[in-house]
Amino acid sequence: MATVVIMPKQGQSVETCIITRWFKHKGEAVKTGDILFSYETDKAAFDVEAPADGILLETFFGDGAEVPVLVNVAVIGNPGEETASFMPGTAEGGVRHETTEPTGADRKFETAATEPEIIAGEAGMKIRISPRARRLARQKGITFQGINGSGPMGRIIYSDIERITPGTQGSGQVVSDKDEFTDTPVSNIRKLIASAMYASLQNSAQLTHHLSADVRSLLDARKRIKEGLKNGTEKQDITLNDMVCWCVIKALKKFPGVNSHYLGDSIRIFNRVHLGIAVDTSRGLMVPAIKNASEMDLAELSHALKSVAGSCKKGNIDPALIQSTAASFTVSNLGNYGVEMFTPVINLPQTAILGVCTIVHRPADLGNNVFGFVPYMGLSLTYDHRSIDGGPVTLFLGEIKSQIENFRY
């Protein structure tokens, strides 16, 4: 019996999703758990796994298609099974037959589902082109003839049209100077990140203070943890980032004014720390929140940090956790990249963000007129001056430094 694959619904506010890439194609054998395709919402990216074993009998949308949630996307089954009844636009395909004028997501879907994908070309030649690619071609004044589509069965998809520069197409052939440059479409997530970063800098008064902390205590604890993992006395791997986040939470408890959101007419100060952690993924930057991080011990915090980072990289993070309002304060660690100093951008409406930098050995007075090289970690704190003044921020940053230098494990 055929199994239908639908576009998942991620959160109550999500109406449509964009298919970014198919990993399996029509006619291929799939196993339960195989990744079929990836898609993006307006907040995150996800993967869809095959719900059953069989053959991918049909895919109803191509790369770049915008699809309403809970609508049929593909069919898995045995060779020869019919798929027409599952096609979007039929009763089983996830489209409601209404007599009223469609709006919102329904209008988007109606356009995608009813516009023909096969059109007549020159000399009666049939051309396969997705509705989205067809609309873009019309906007750019590009004809369809002579384009070799990269989609299934030579279908012209959105990215095929996007790569063509108007005016370079002639005599039925596409002229493209691939040796000079490559135009890569901007993903939906990249657009969202760009918009959020631009809005943050445009709509707040951001300043950054830099300070360094002696991390000999952290490095000593890290060394003992690694040795304990080898000999079995330690059960959990606690990283330097875990320790720094732990120190930040302690400092936020002493300076609750930094653990806040600036709302224009008011400042919302949180009683608990909901820690945001910047995670670099293949799809772009994500900042999931660890709710109630201030109620956790170090081991629990370490586990939570690893869990949300893993979910972001797998593409199955809860969308509610990556809302900018989910966290009360954020930590962004670029230490592993060797960055000695940077200016992190606030994730509004949060009022501050800490940038954690790499460890650099610097000369220092060790006491008794003895000088040596001491490992220092750079700390870069960006804050919204509309909400906090420089004095309290400096004291808060100094408290993080103190917590790091006096860390005990």
VOKOL-569777 format. One line per field, with one value per residue (C-alpha): x, y, z. Coordinates in Angstrom, 2 decimals. Layout:
xx: (X / ...)
yy: (Y / ...)
zz: (Z / ...)
***
This chain:
xx: (0.00 / 1.33 / 2.52 / 2.13 / 4.74 / 3.34 / 4.93 / 5.25 / 3.81 / 6.45 / 4.75 / 1.32 / 2.35 / 3.97 / 1.71 / 4.16 / 7.63 / 10.21 / 11.78 / 15.52 / 16.84 / 15.72 / 18.15 / 16.10 / 14.53 / 11.60 / 12.22 / 14.84 / 14.52 / 14.29 / 14.45 / 12.63 / 14.68 / 16.43 / 16.45 / 14.08 / 14.37 / 15.22 / 13.01 / 13.00 / 10.44 / 10.78 / 12.83 / 14.76 / 15.69 / 14.70 / 15.02 / 12.18 / 12.82 / 11.14 / 8.22 / 8.34 / 10.41 / 9.72 / 10.18 / 9.81 / 6.98 / 6.31 / 7.41 / 4.89 / 7.20 / 10.76 / 13.64 / 12.68 / 8.93 / 6.89 / 4.44 / 1.65 / 1.98 / 0.13 / 0.00 / 1.18 / 4.75 / 5.63 / 4.45 / 6.36 / 5.13 / 5.60 / 6.29 / 3.09 / 0.98 / -1.05 / -0.18 / -2.61 / -5.12 / -2.49 / -1.59 / -2.19 / -5.45 / -7.31 / -9.26 / -6.33 / -3.75 / -4.34 / -6.32 / -9.75 / -12.23 / -13.84 / -16.08 / -14.66 / -11.66 / -8.48 / -6.19 / -2.76 / -1.14 / -4.11 / -3.53 / 0.17 / -0.66 / -3.39 / -0.88 / 1.70 / -0.67 / -2.85 / -0.34 / 0.86 / 4.43 / 4.61 / 4.23 / 4.62 / 7.88 / 9.09 / 8.19 / 5.78 / 8.58 / 7.36 / 9.20 / 9.02 / 9.29 / 8.12 / 5.55 / 7.96 / 10.74 / 8.27 / 7.23 / 10.85 / 11.68 / 8.82 / 10.04 / 13.58 / 12.44 / 14.07 / 12.70 / 12.52 / 13.94 / 17.44 / 17.61 / 18.79 / 16.80 / 18.51 / 15.29 / 13.78 / 13.22 / 15.02 / 12.53 / 13.59 / 13.58 / 13.89 / 17.68 / 18.16 / 16.47 / 18.13 / 21.59 / 20.82 / 21.63 / 19.13 / 20.63 / 23.05 / 20.55 / 20.39 / 19.82 / 18.12 / 21.29 / 22.15 / 25.45 / 27.05 / 30.63 / 31.10 / 34.85 / 34.38 / 31.93 / 29.16 / 25.87 / 24.52 / 20.88 / 20.43 / 18.70 / 15.64 / 17.57 / 20.40 / 17.83 / 16.35 / 19.77 / 20.65 / 17.37 / 17.72 / 21.33 / 20.55 / 17.49 / 19.51 / 22.15 / 19.61 / 17.22 / 19.48 / 22.40 / 25.10 / 28.50 / 31.09 / 33.43 / 36.45 / 38.12 / 40.39 / 40.19 / 42.93 / 41.76 / 44.29 / 41.54 / 39.36 / 42.24 / 43.18 / 39.59 / 39.39 / 42.60 / 41.28 / 37.98 / 39.73 / 41.92 / 38.84 / 37.07 / 40.03 / 40.25 / 36.49 / 36.18 / 34.30 / 31.07 / 30.44 / 32.66 / 32.48 / 33.94 / 35.50 / 32.41 / 30.21 / 32.30 / 32.20 / 28.40 / 28.16 / 30.19 / 28.02 / 24.85 / 26.32 / 27.22 / 23.73 / 22.23 / 24.22 / 23.38 / 19.76 / 19.45 / 21.52 / 19.25 / 16.53 / 14.62 / 14.29 / 10.66 / 10.65 / 8.29 / 9.53 / 12.43 / 11.54 / 13.93 / 13.80 / 13.87 / 15.58 / 18.28 / 17.14 / 20.51 / 20.84 / 23.81 / 24.95 / 25.30 / 27.00 / 25.25 / 25.56 / 22.32 / 23.33 / 23.53 / 20.93 / 20.52 / 18.49 / 17.54 / 18.14 / 15.12 / 15.68 / 19.43 / 19.91 / 18.13 / 20.62 / 23.84 / 26.96 / 26.39 / 22.78 / 23.80 / 26.52 / 24.01 / 21.48 / 24.08 / 25.10 / 21.48 / 20.29 / 23.43 / 22.93 / 19.26 / 20.18 / 22.75 / 20.33 / 17.57 / 15.01 / 15.23 / 11.93 / 11.08 / 9.90 / 13.43 / 15.02 / 12.72 / 14.71 / 12.38 / 13.07 / 16.42 / 17.13 / 20.90 / 23.12 / 26.69 / 28.56 / 31.83 / 34.37 / 37.32 / 37.77 / 38.23 / 41.17 / 39.31 / 41.01 / 38.39 / 35.06 / 31.82 / 28.84 / 25.46 / 22.59 / 19.67 / 16.88 / 14.93 / 17.69 / 19.82 / 23.26 / 25.38 / 28.77 / 31.39 / 33.90 / 37.29 / 40.32 / 42.93 / 46.15 / 49.24 / 50.40 / 53.19 / 52.00 / 53.31 / 53.19 / 54.24 / 57.55 / 58.99 / 58.47 / 57.02 / 55.68 / 53.13 / 49.53 / 46.62 / 43.96 / 40.54 / 39.09 / 35.55 / 33.61 / 30.32 / 27.95 / 25.08 / 22.15 / 22.86 / 19.15 / 18.65 / 21.92 / 24.65 / 28.36 / 29.10 / 26.85 / 27.88 / 31.56 / 30.87 / 28.94 / 31.78 / 34.18 / 31.99 / 32.21 / 35.99 / 35.98 / 33.79 / 36.14 / 39.32 / 37.88 / 36.22 / 36.18 / 35.24)
yy: (0.00 / 3.43 / 5.78 / 9.52 / 12.01 / 15.37 / 18.74 / 18.85 / 21.68 / 23.38 / 25.69 / 27.30 / 30.33 / 28.43 / 28.23 / 27.39 / 25.85 / 25.98 / 22.76 / 23.44 / 20.12 / 16.62 / 13.90 / 11.10 / 11.21 / 9.59 / 5.90 / 5.45 / 2.84 / 4.29 / 2.85 / 4.06 / 6.86 / 7.89 / 11.67 / 12.47 / 16.25 / 19.34 / 22.37 / 25.78 / 27.72 / 31.41 / 30.50 / 27.26 / 24.41 / 20.76 / 17.35 / 14.95 / 11.22 / 8.43 / 7.03 / 3.63 / 1.28 / 1.19 / 3.11 / 6.88 / 6.68 / 10.38 / 13.82 / 16.62 / 19.60 / 20.41 / 22.30 / 25.84 / 25.17 / 26.90 / 24.36 / 24.77 / 22.63 / 19.29 / 18.99 / 15.87 / 16.18 / 12.64 / 9.02 / 5.89 / 2.44 / -0.57 / -0.38 / 0.04 / 1.55 / 4.56 / 8.01 / 10.30 / 10.24 / 11.66 / 14.59 / 18.02 / 19.36 / 16.08 / 15.15 / 13.15 / 15.71 / 18.15 / 20.85 / 21.98 / 22.58 / 25.91 / 28.31 / 31.33 / 33.32 / 31.69 / 33.82 / 33.60 / 30.19 / 28.80 / 31.34 / 30.49 / 26.82 / 27.26 / 29.02 / 26.29 / 23.39 / 24.51 / 26.22 / 23.65 / 22.39 / 21.24 / 23.90 / 23.90 / 25.23 / 25.83 / 23.24 / 21.58 / 20.69 / 20.15 / 21.99 / 20.98 / 23.99 / 24.52 / 27.28 / 29.20 / 29.03 / 30.07 / 33.17 / 34.15 / 33.69 / 36.00 / 38.61 / 38.46 / 38.36 / 34.96 / 32.42 / 28.76 / 27.32 / 25.89 / 25.69 / 22.33 / 21.85 / 20.28 / 18.90 / 15.43 / 14.49 / 17.67 / 19.88 / 23.53 / 24.63 / 27.98 / 27.81 / 27.17 / 30.48 / 32.29 / 31.53 / 33.18 / 36.86 / 38.70 / 39.55 / 36.63 / 34.27 / 34.02 / 31.64 / 29.21 / 28.79 / 30.00 / 31.89 / 31.69 / 32.59 / 30.02 / 30.57 / 34.13 / 33.66 / 31.54 / 33.05 / 31.18 / 31.77 / 33.26 / 30.73 / 31.66 / 31.27 / 33.50 / 36.18 / 35.91 / 36.16 / 39.18 / 40.88 / 40.21 / 41.44 / 44.58 / 45.35 / 44.84 / 47.36 / 49.84 / 49.75 / 49.75 / 51.65 / 48.99 / 49.29 / 46.61 / 46.34 / 44.03 / 42.35 / 39.32 / 36.67 / 34.40 / 30.88 / 28.80 / 27.53 / 26.52 / 24.77 / 22.93 / 21.74 / 20.72 / 18.70 / 16.86 / 16.12 / 14.65 / 12.48 / 11.39 / 10.35 / 8.12 / 6.41 / 6.23 / 8.66 / 11.17 / 10.26 / 13.43 / 15.55 / 19.18 / 21.57 / 25.00 / 26.52 / 24.75 / 26.27 / 29.77 / 29.59 / 28.44 / 31.48 / 33.79 / 32.49 / 33.11 / 36.67 / 37.28 / 36.30 / 39.14 / 41.61 / 40.83 / 44.09 / 42.52 / 39.48 / 41.44 / 42.51 / 46.13 / 46.62 / 50.33 / 51.55 / 49.05 / 46.77 / 43.18 / 41.75 / 37.96 / 36.13 / 33.15 / 32.91 / 31.56 / 31.18 / 31.55 / 29.85 / 30.66 / 27.47 / 27.38 / 24.92 / 24.04 / 25.93 / 29.07 / 30.53 / 29.42 / 30.64 / 28.14 / 28.95 / 26.77 / 27.55 / 27.91 / 27.43 / 29.15 / 26.24 / 23.66 / 22.38 / 22.30 / 18.74 / 19.48 / 22.67 / 20.82 / 18.19 / 20.86 / 22.80 / 19.69 / 18.69 / 21.96 / 22.29 / 18.75 / 19.42 / 22.55 / 20.70 / 17.83 / 20.24 / 19.11 / 21.91 / 23.08 / 26.31 / 27.93 / 27.71 / 29.73 / 32.71 / 35.80 / 36.22 / 32.72 / 33.65 / 36.40 / 36.57 / 35.01 / 33.64 / 33.40 / 31.47 / 31.92 / 30.72 / 27.54 / 29.68 / 31.58 / 34.91 / 37.19 / 39.96 / 40.61 / 42.57 / 40.22 / 41.56 / 41.57 / 39.25 / 41.78 / 42.32 / 40.95 / 43.72 / 42.09 / 39.30 / 37.94 / 37.02 / 34.43 / 34.63 / 32.38 / 31.86 / 33.86 / 33.56 / 36.94 / 38.06 / 38.64 / 39.16 / 35.80 / 37.35 / 37.73 / 39.57 / 36.48 / 37.02 / 34.40 / 33.76 / 33.35 / 32.08 / 34.74 / 34.38 / 37.40 / 38.46 / 40.85 / 42.12 / 44.03 / 45.81 / 48.04 / 51.47 / 52.27 / 49.70 / 49.64 / 52.16 / 51.53 / 51.47 / 48.53 / 46.69 / 47.05 / 45.70 / 42.79 / 41.95 / 42.17 / 39.69 / 37.21 / 37.61 / 36.99 / 33.89 / 32.46 / 33.21 / 31.74 / 28.72 / 25.59 / 22.11)
zz: (0.00 / -0.95 / 1.82 / 1.37 / 2.56 / 3.69 / 4.38 / 8.19 / 10.27 / 12.44 / 14.93 / 14.89 / 12.84 / 9.94 / 6.88 / 4.11 / 3.79 / 1.02 / -0.28 / -0.49 / -1.76 / -2.66 / -1.54 / -3.13 / -6.57 / -8.30 / -8.98 / -6.24 / -3.51 / 0.00 / 3.49 / 6.58 / 8.08 / 4.84 / 4.39 / 1.51 / 1.35 / 3.35 / 3.77 / 5.41 / 7.40 / 8.17 / 11.25 / 10.72 / 8.39 / 8.74 / 7.10 / 6.30 / 6.64 / 4.69 / 6.74 / 5.00 / 2.83 / -0.90 / -4.13 / -4.32 / -6.82 / -7.25 / -6.07 / -6.53 / -5.96 / -6.93 / -5.36 / -4.41 / -4.33 / -1.64 / -0.24 / 2.34 / 5.45 / 5.65 / 1.84 / 0.03 / -1.22 / -2.37 / -2.47 / -1.46 / -2.45 / -4.67 / -8.43 / -10.41 / -7.66 / -8.76 / -7.44 / -9.24 / -6.41 / -4.03 / -6.27 / -4.68 / -6.00 / -5.38 / -2.27 / -0.90 / -1.93 / 0.86 / -0.97 / 0.15 / -2.67 / -1.88 / -3.73 / -1.91 / -3.07 / -1.68 / 0.50 / 2.10 / 1.88 / -0.12 / -2.89 / -3.02 / -3.26 / -5.86 / -8.11 / -7.66 / -8.09 / -10.99 / -13.27 / -15.84 / -15.57 / -19.23 / -21.89 / -25.64 / -27.03 / -30.54 / -33.21 / -30.81 / -28.37 / -24.81 / -22.07 / -18.41 / -16.10 / -12.54 / -11.97 / -9.72 / -12.33 / -15.03 / -13.07 / -12.46 / -16.14 / -17.08 / -14.61 / -16.01 / -19.65 / -20.28 / -22.76 / -21.87 / -25.11 / -24.94 / -21.16 / -19.85 / -16.66 / -13.65 / -12.16 / -12.62 / -16.28 / -17.39 / -15.58 / -15.39 / -11.77 / -10.03 / -9.57 / -13.31 / -14.14 / -11.27 / -12.67 / -16.01 / -16.48 / -18.70 / -22.07 / -22.14 / -23.71 / -27.49 / -30.39 / -28.06 / -26.02 / -22.53 / -22.38 / -18.96 / -18.06 / -15.30 / -15.26 / -13.99 / -11.13 / -9.66 / -8.50 / -5.50 / -4.54 / -1.09 / 1.13 / 3.13 / 6.39 / 5.11 / 4.27 / 7.76 / 9.41 / 7.27 / 8.10 / 11.84 / 11.99 / 9.99 / 12.12 / 15.30 / 14.30 / 12.92 / 15.88 / 18.94 / 20.44 / 20.58 / 22.18 / 22.97 / 25.95 / 25.84 / 28.79 / 29.33 / 32.04 / 33.41 / 32.56 / 34.47 / 36.79 / 33.81 / 32.04 / 35.22 / 35.67 / 32.02 / 32.37 / 35.42 / 33.66 / 30.62 / 32.85 / 34.80 / 31.61 / 30.76 / 34.14 / 34.71 / 37.63 / 35.46 / 33.69 / 31.68 / 29.46 / 30.62 / 28.05 / 28.47 / 26.87 / 29.43 / 32.21 / 30.73 / 30.33 / 33.95 / 35.03 / 32.91 / 34.56 / 38.01 / 37.00 / 35.59 / 38.94 / 40.52 / 37.73 / 36.77 / 34.84 / 32.06 / 31.98 / 30.24 / 27.14 / 26.05 / 24.96 / 24.19 / 26.89 / 29.46 / 30.36 / 31.14 / 33.74 / 34.01 / 37.32 / 35.70 / 33.07 / 29.71 / 28.05 / 24.29 / 22.64 / 19.10 / 17.01 / 13.62 / 11.31 / 7.64 / 7.03 / 8.90 / 12.39 / 14.92 / 18.50 / 20.55 / 24.14 / 27.17 / 29.30 / 33.06 / 32.71 / 36.08 / 37.78 / 36.46 / 37.90 / 35.73 / 34.51 / 33.56 / 31.78 / 29.85 / 28.72 / 27.69 / 25.69 / 23.75 / 23.21 / 21.65 / 19.53 / 18.21 / 17.44 / 15.48 / 13.39 / 12.72 / 11.79 / 14.36 / 16.93 / 18.42 / 16.49 / 19.73 / 21.15 / 18.35 / 18.63 / 19.61 / 22.58 / 23.91 / 25.50 / 28.02 / 27.30 / 24.63 / 24.48 / 21.17 / 21.32 / 18.51 / 20.55 / 18.52 / 15.40 / 16.88 / 17.07 / 19.60 / 19.67 / 17.93 / 18.16 / 18.56 / 17.45 / 19.95 / 19.29 / 19.91 / 22.12 / 24.36 / 25.83 / 25.69 / 24.23 / 25.29 / 22.72 / 23.94 / 22.24 / 21.91 / 24.63 / 24.21 / 26.42 / 27.69 / 30.04 / 33.59 / 37.12 / 38.92 / 42.23 / 44.07 / 41.05 / 38.92 / 35.45 / 33.09 / 30.35 / 31.52 / 29.37 / 28.95 / 27.33 / 25.56 / 26.51 / 24.25 / 25.69 / 23.40 / 25.12 / 24.20 / 25.69 / 25.59 / 28.34 / 30.28 / 31.02 / 30.64 / 34.38 / 35.34 / 32.19 / 33.09 / 36.58 / 35.08 / 32.70 / 35.63 / 37.52 / 34.62 / 34.73 / 38.49 / 38.17 / 35.51 / 37.46 / 40.66 / 39.04 / 41.18 / 40.04)
***
